[in-house]
Amino acid sequence: MSGIETDGEDPSPVRFRLCVRCFRAVPTSTNERYCINDGSQMLEQCPMCKTPISSPYARYCAVCGFEFVLADSWRGQIEMRTPL
């Protein structure tokens, strides 16, 4: 044991922003909002279910299965689907 007691939950999980074109990932602790490779706006959460991106290797949402590469073409449609 490390001497540090936890309840099994990571108290501060690392979250990522992900480029949907080149899949470059950066921690959300950085100020980067747009990909430096291609200028795409980076995702911080799944556009469908709002689950934060917790892996720099993610290509699909771990909760709803949404394919992140589709987010760029769906961006306008998803933003228009906000609940009343």
TADAQUI-V954966 format. One record per residue. N is the residue number from 1. RES is the residue in three letters. SS is DSSP state (alpha for helix, beta for strand, coil for the rest). Layout:
N,RES,SS  N,RES,SS
//
This chain:
1,MET,coil  2,SER,coil  3,GLY,coil  4,ILE,coil  5,GLU,coil  6,THR,coil  7,ASP,coil  8,GLY,coil  9,GLU,coil  10,ASP,coil  11,PRO,coil  12,SER,coil  13,PRO,coil  14,VAL,coil  15,ARG,coil  16,PHE,beta  17,ARG,beta  18,LEU,beta  19,CYS,coil  20,VAL,coil  21,ARG,coil  22,CYS,coil  23,PHE,coil  24,ARG,coil  25,ALA,beta  26,VAL,beta  27,PRO,beta  28,THR,coil  29,SER,coil  30,THR,coil  31,ASN,coil  32,GLU,coil  33,ARG,coil  34,TYR,beta  35,CYS,coil  36,ILE,coil  37,ASN,coil  38,ASP,coil  39,GLY,coil  40,SER,coil  41,GLN,beta  42,MET,coil  43,LEU,beta  44,GLU,coil  45,GLN,beta  46,CYS,coil  47,PRO,coil  48,MET,coil  49,CYS,coil  50,LYS,coil  51,THR,coil  52,PRO,beta  53,ILE,coil  54,SER,coil  55,SER,coil  56,PRO,coil  57,TYR,coil  58,ALA,coil  59,ARG,coil  60,TYR,beta  61,CYS,coil  62,ALA,coil  63,VAL,coil  64,CYS,coil  65,GLY,coil  66,PHE,coil  67,GLU,beta  68,PHE,alpha  69,VAL,alpha  70,LEU,alpha  71,ALA,alpha  72,ASP,alpha  73,SER,alpha  74,TRP,alpha  75,ARG,alpha  76,GLY,alpha  77,GLN,alpha  78,ILE,alpha  79,GLU,alpha  80,MET,alpha  81,ARG,coil  82,THR,coil  83,PRO,coil  84,LEU,coil
//
